[in-house]
């Protein structure tokens, strides 16, 4: 058999490439199946290579960007030929991609077979080396799929290792520390593959809590990507400096600082400099762009987690869908991304207002109960000082000025928790309290150990 008559399906190759270029998120559906070797036609291989380069740089591989990448790569091609390929589209993308995957394996059978045939006529290589080489090659053909399949014994081994670590005290927590003692003691920190929702009404401090957690996690060596649709990186950085220095962020950015303030800010810069906090100026309010950027951040910097601020302001490409369906889709995609990349993702969400009873509840998540369903952990923030109200009965005697209630209202695998922390309005910093300030008799923290 000559190599020019090997099995291939160039029509299927065109269909797959065209669909990836034309349809948003199509690449994610088949990325585990495909490689450059999946395409027999050399030009098709170059197109797929260009697609991979666009995705790895955090951009969407559409008709224009892929063409530009081909030109940048020095690929010679006819525009008409490219347009014919890029105009293909199918609803059965996975089926065609699976066919290309299988055909690529069959072509590799031929290469392995030729190697065996050549060694049947020659004694140049040791027979054991030939056998081992062929065994390794055959095993590698199905490595990508077989390595994702595990058994209950694998799960038991991992859980047993965690139990031993907890018993030995060798590892204080299993996840990324939040810097809040009660949260870390309850949850073991921010866990990989988890989607964490931080929710609250306007001006309750959602962004401030997320930035406080990010600052604390970075102090422990974590790497975090921050995406804010409302604040520039300079504003977020100023908030972190404010937390470190005690100088209000608005003064850092817009006022002439005193000598003592300058010294405090300089010390803050020394503490923050070199931390693993990343921003992507190319990211917009489009969920597709943000997801691509998070993939790029994981690939290039090995981030431990990402923060998205906030869900209701994201642009979602779902024609005909209402806001509830859109928010549910965004939450599920972020959860799937966290699981796939083995990182945690914090997403901020608005709560619907309730002037009669402002105490936050899961039922008040704006636009979608599906957000709570997709989340592993939901953290609600309540600062009654803002509305001149009081805390609920559990904390009715707690001083509201300079404090906040953190309510883990959903905690898959960790249970529920309510506690009081401090809040410095000048520096927008949430922090641990050694003792809770009371306006009356003492009140104990309330915990519910039922994770369901």
Secondary structure as UniProt FT lines:
FT   HELIX           3..5
FT   HELIX           10..22
FT   TURN            24..25
FT   HELIX           26..30
FT   TURN            31..33
FT   HELIX           36..38
FT   HELIX           42..56
FT   TURN            57..58
FT   HELIX           63..72
FT   TURN            73..74
FT   HELIX           79..86
FT   HELIX           93..120
FT   HELIX           127..141
FT   HELIX           143..146
FT   TURN            147..148
FT   HELIX           152..168
FT   HELIX           181..187
FT   TURN            192..193
FT   STRAND          195..200
FT   TURN            202..203
FT   HELIX           206..219
FT   TURN            220..221
FT   STRAND          224..228
FT   HELIX           233..245
FT   HELIX           249..254
FT   HELIX           259..272
FT   TURN            273..274
FT   STRAND          277..279
FT   TURN            281..282
FT   HELIX           287..301
FT   STRAND          305..309
FT   HELIX           311..313
FT   TURN            319..320
FT   HELIX           323..341
FT   STRAND          344..351
FT   HELIX           362..364
FT   TURN            366..367
FT   HELIX           370..374
FT   STRAND          377..382
FT   HELIX           384..387
FT   HELIX           393..395
FT   TURN            396..397
FT   TURN            401..402
FT   STRAND          403..411
FT   TURN            412..414
FT   STRAND          416..424
FT   TURN            425..428
FT   STRAND          429..431
FT   STRAND          446..448
//
